[in-house]
Amino acid sequence: MQKNLKKQAHLNKVLKAVLNTNQLIGKESDPACLIQKACEELIGTMGYFNAWIGLLDEEGRHVKLTGTAGFDRAFDVMRERLHQGVFPCCMQHTLQTNDLVVITDPSAECTDCPLSKEYAGRVSLSCCLAHKGRLFGILSVSVPGGFSHEKDEHDLVLEVAGDLAFALAKIDAEKRNQALLDHSPLCHKIVDLGFNLQYMSANGFKLLKLEPNANVYGKPYPFDFFPEPFKRRMIKNLKHVKRTGETVSMEALTCDIHGNEIWLNSSLIPVFHDDGTLDYITVVSADTTQRKQDEKEKNGLEKRLKQAQKMEAIGTIAGGIAHDFNNILFPIIGMSELLMEDLSKDSIQYENAREILTAGKRGADLVNQILAFSRQSEHQMSPTRIQIVLKEVLKLIRSTIPSYIEINQDIKQDCGMVMADPTQIHQIAMNIITNAYHAMDTDAGKISVVLRETELALSDVPSKYIEPGRYALLSFSDTGSGIPQELMDKIFDPYFTTKEKGKGTGIGLSVVYGIVKAHKGDIIVYSEIGKGTTFNIYLPIIRLTDISDSKKSIENIPTGNERILLVDDEEPIAKLEKQMLERIGYSVTRQTSPLDALICFKESPNAFDLIISDMNMPHMTGLELAKEIKSIRNDIPIIISTGFSDRLEAQNLGGLGIDAVLMKPVIKSDMAETIRKVLDDVIG
């Protein structure tokens, strides 16, 4: 009877130790703390005299962690041996058999064990800590000698070992899952049914620019610093998941704690208890900010491409119109020049002829605008100081814009020169400033004109259409009504205008666009409704070594007596050119058909010193005619006359057999100078 009571009392103490250990298992998440506190609980009720736990490394050859209770300094030697992989016999037998090992007299059976004296008069019970085939380590306890073969005693030890192994497996799984979450590119959050945050992965803290130890758990989700539209939508979707148990996906714009915009594509996933009731909601979010930026950039590029294609198509049409218009202007300008030569400078007829010439030149300027838009014009580019052009523009524009509109200027004199046509730079400034004035109309406002030199690194380039380097930045700003966002893609379209009838044709900005592109620059527009618009124009700065004197002073029109074969399918133009050339001494044979001209040349190839041919003619172009003539007589110089020369790039003229190009409408002095230069080069 006494023995049974003693046995029952012992089992009660052991059972209490087991229960205490089980309570500990649910609280601890650190393996070292778990095994140490488990050993302390096991001896705390006096159910066991000693307890130690050793956790093995991944290979099972060494003990990496130990927990002990009920020992003095004796376990220090044991710990050192375990770390070195020297296991006591009880542990070896346990690992070999994977079963409970009972050593009834450790002091006699384990003489080489550092703990043999600690176990004197007691029984050692050892078993493996294993869960679902995975071995974690070993548990060893000592009990009174009389209970070494009690089944209940064995079952309780095995139960403790099984519970500890389960806890260790759970901790390891949670650790592995945490590692996966911490290295996941996604942001994982757990939100309870009161919509309070209970967990957020490391990437979530990083994404939102929160400190890793930020106090966010238990706080309402979504966070206070999120923008209101995002918060309203997130809360609406959380309520829907809670009410229906359905997964919801959403993509929305939010921000980090510093206010930087972030696009998140989130899935709100319900997680249920075993009984089917909702436990919590997992919010898994992917950062789609870069994709959104890429899509925005792609859409912008597509719009620019469509714009460029549209401008190119319209430019082709404009170039054809300009060519025909040149043929109309040529006789007007040429005949007025001849009339002025024949009339007295003091006569009213001379003044009338000069007015005709002036009107013709104005028409030529209009053609140049059309050709600039179509990118087919051949303007005289020269090193240009934009400061001088702007000074002329501002002086002229000030007299035409009402005084209630303020014009400010910040023109840096140290801005370098650009290779440009000064007339076209003048057009740019006049068109944009006029548009700025119309944007303010009757309201008081301010127009700002800024010129400065800027160095653009690769990261600073405002568009893909210019390269890094030094640029003259010409900026025009106004405080007008601004341009609606939906119209920004149309402002460079020809004839597009928002002005009232009579206030503009809509060709101004399209011309500006063509000029800037022809100068290998770019134009960027910024506008905000109610605040105004800014046009930034970037033109490449030229090096000093690029600068050459491209203008020559001509005091007298050069003359000559050589023989010229003149070919132009337009009868009035051919007749006019013949008169011009004969007045300065040349002998001219005129042909209005390239085929007839070729026959004429074949019959007498040495009867001519120079060929002047129009470019665009029926049956045969000027280039084709030049090729045929060169095949007959290779040394004959040839000049091509054209309204636009997209096929006559300067570097290819020699290869095409062309010695020079005359741009229509031809001015008499220009033609005389070009002819004389070509003939003199042949003579050497």
Secondary structure as the mmCIF struct_conf table of DSSP 4:
data_model
#
loop_
_struct_conf.conf_type_id
_struct_conf.id
_struct_conf.beg_label_comp_id
_struct_conf.beg_label_asym_id
_struct_conf.beg_label_seq_id
_struct_conf.end_label_comp_id
_struct_conf.end_label_asym_id
_struct_conf.end_label_seq_id
HELX_RH_AL_P HELX_RH_AL_P1 GLN A 2 ILE A 25
TURN_TY1_P TURN_TY1_P1 GLY A 26 LYS A 27
HELX_RH_AL_P HELX_RH_AL_P2 PRO A 31 GLY A 44
TURN_TY1_P TURN_TY1_P2 THR A 45 THR A 45
BEND BEND1 MET A 46 GLY A 47
BEND BEND2 PHE A 49 PHE A 49
STRN STRN1 ASN A 50 LEU A 56
TURN_TY1_P TURN_TY1_P3 GLU A 58 GLU A 59
BEND BEND3 GLY A 60 HIS A 62
STRN STRN2 VAL A 63 ALA A 69
BEND BEND4 GLY A 70 GLY A 70
TURN_TY1_P TURN_TY1_P4 ARG A 73 ARG A 73
HELX_RH_AL_P HELX_RH_AL_P3 ALA A 74 GLN A 84
TURN_TY1_P TURN_TY1_P5 GLY A 85 GLY A 85
HELX_RH_AL_P HELX_RH_AL_P4 CYS A 89 THR A 97
BEND BEND5 ASP A 99 ASP A 99
STRN STRN3 VAL A 101 ILE A 103
BEND BEND6 THR A 104 THR A 104
HELX_RH_AL_P HELX_RH_AL_P5 PRO A 106 GLU A 109
TURN_TY1_P TURN_TY1_P6 THR A 111 ASP A 112
TURN_TY1_P TURN_TY1_P7 PRO A 114 GLY A 121
STRN STRN4 ARG A 122 HIS A 131
TURN_TY1_P TURN_TY1_P8 LYS A 132 GLY A 133
STRN STRN5 ARG A 134 PRO A 144
HELX_RH_3T_P HELX_RH_3T_P1 GLY A 145 PHE A 147
TURN_TY1_P TURN_TY1_P9 SER A 148 HIS A 149
HELX_RH_AL_P HELX_RH_AL_P6 LYS A 151 ASP A 182
TURN_TY1_P TURN_TY1_P10 HIS A 183 HIS A 183
BEND BEND7 PRO A 185 LEU A 186
STRN STRN6 CYS A 187 VAL A 191
TURN_TY1_P TURN_TY1_P11 LEU A 193 GLY A 194
BEND BEND8 PHE A 195 PHE A 195
STRN STRN7 ASN A 196 ASN A 196
STRN STRN8 LEU A 197 MET A 200
HELX_RH_AL_P HELX_RH_AL_P7 ALA A 202 LEU A 207
TURN_TY1_P TURN_TY1_P12 LEU A 208 LYS A 209
TURN_TY1_P TURN_TY1_P13 PRO A 212 ASN A 213
BEND BEND9 ASN A 215 ASN A 215
TURN_TY1_P TURN_TY1_P14 TYR A 217 GLY A 218
BEND BEND10 LYS A 219 LYS A 219
STRN STRN9 PRO A 220 PRO A 220
BEND BEND11 TYR A 221 PRO A 222
TURN_TY1_P TURN_TY1_P15 ASP A 224 PHE A 225
BEND BEND12 PHE A 226 PHE A 226
HELX_RH_AL_P HELX_RH_AL_P8 GLU A 228 THR A 244
STRN STRN10 VAL A 248 CYS A 255
TURN_TY1_P TURN_TY1_P16 ILE A 257 HIS A 258
STRN STRN11 GLU A 261 PHE A 272
TURN_TY1_P TURN_TY1_P17 ASP A 274 ASP A 275
BEND BEND13 GLY A 276 GLY A 276
STRN STRN12 LEU A 278 ASP A 287
HELX_RH_AL_P HELX_RH_AL_P9 THR A 289 ASP A 342
BEND BEND14 LEU A 343 LEU A 343
TURN_TY1_P TURN_TY1_P18 LYS A 345 ASP A 346
BEND BEND15 SER A 347 SER A 347
HELX_RH_AL_P HELX_RH_AL_P10 ILE A 348 SER A 374
TURN_TY1_P TURN_TY1_P19 ARG A 375 ARG A 375
STRN STRN13 SER A 382 THR A 384
HELX_RH_AL_P HELX_RH_AL_P11 ILE A 386 ARG A 398
TURN_TY1_P TURN_TY1_P20 SER A 399 THR A 400
BEND BEND16 ILE A 401 ILE A 401
TURN_TY1_P TURN_TY1_P21 SER A 403 TYR A 404
STRN STRN14 ILE A 405 ILE A 411
TURN_TY1_P TURN_TY1_P22 GLN A 413 ASP A 414
HELX_LH_PP_P HELX_LH_PP_P1 CYS A 415 MET A 417
STRN STRN15 VAL A 418 ALA A 420
HELX_RH_AL_P HELX_RH_AL_P12 PRO A 422 MET A 440
TURN_TY1_P TURN_TY1_P23 ASP A 441 THR A 442
BEND BEND17 ASP A 443 ASP A 443
STRN STRN16 GLY A 445 LEU A 456
TURN_TY1_P TURN_TY1_P24 LEU A 458 ASP A 460
BEND BEND18 PRO A 462 SER A 463
TURN_TY1_P TURN_TY1_P25 LYS A 464 TYR A 465
BEND BEND19 ILE A 466 ILE A 466
BEND BEND20 PRO A 468 PRO A 468
STRN STRN17 GLY A 469 ASP A 478
BEND BEND21 GLY A 480 GLY A 480
HELX_RH_3T_P HELX_RH_3T_P2 GLN A 485 LEU A 487
TURN_TY1_P TURN_TY1_P26 MET A 488 PHE A 492
BEND BEND22 ASP A 493 ASP A 493
TURN_TY1_P TURN_TY1_P27 PRO A 494 TYR A 495
BEND BEND23 LYS A 499 LYS A 499
HELX_LH_PP_P HELX_LH_PP_P2 GLU A 500 GLU A 500
TURN_TY1_P TURN_TY1_P28 LYS A 501 GLY A 502
BEND BEND24 LYS A 503 LYS A 503
BEND BEND25 GLY A 506 GLY A 506
HELX_RH_AL_P HELX_RH_AL_P13 GLY A 508 ALA A 518
TURN_TY1_P TURN_TY1_P29 HIS A 519 LYS A 520
STRN STRN18 ASP A 522 GLU A 528
TURN_TY1_P TURN_TY1_P30 ILE A 529 LYS A 531
STRN STRN19 GLY A 532 PRO A 540
STRN STRN20 ILE A 541 ILE A 541
HELX_LH_PP_P HELX_LH_PP_P3 ILE A 542 ARG A 543
HELX_RH_3T_P HELX_RH_3T_P3 LEU A 544 ASP A 546
BEND BEND26 GLU A 555 ASN A 556
STRN STRN21 ARG A 563 VAL A 567
BEND BEND27 ASP A 569 ASP A 569
HELX_RH_AL_P HELX_RH_AL_P14 GLU A 571 ARG A 583
TURN_TY1_P TURN_TY1_P31 ILE A 584 GLY A 585
STRN STRN22 SER A 587 GLN A 591
BEND BEND28 THR A 592 THR A 592
HELX_RH_AL_P HELX_RH_AL_P15 PRO A 594 GLU A 603
TURN_TY1_P TURN_TY1_P32 PRO A 605 ASN A 606
BEND BEND29 ALA A 607 ALA A 607
BEND BEND30 ASP A 609 ASP A 609
STRN STRN23 LEU A 610 ASP A 614
BEND BEND31 MET A 615 ASN A 616
BEND BEND32 PRO A 618 MET A 620
HELX_RH_AL_P HELX_RH_AL_P16 GLY A 622 ILE A 632
TURN_TY1_P TURN_TY1_P33 ASN A 634 ASP A 635
STRN STRN24 ILE A 638 THR A 642
BEND BEND33 GLY A 643 GLY A 643
TURN_TY1_P TURN_TY1_P34 ASP A 646 ARG A 647
HELX_RH_3T_P HELX_RH_3T_P4 ALA A 650 ASN A 652
TURN_TY1_P TURN_TY1_P35 LEU A 653 GLY A 657
STRN STRN25 ALA A 660 MET A 663
BEND BEND34 LYS A 664 PRO A 665
HELX_LH_PP_P HELX_LH_PP_P4 VAL A 666 ILE A 667
HELX_RH_AL_P HELX_RH_AL_P17 LYS A 668 ILE A 683
#
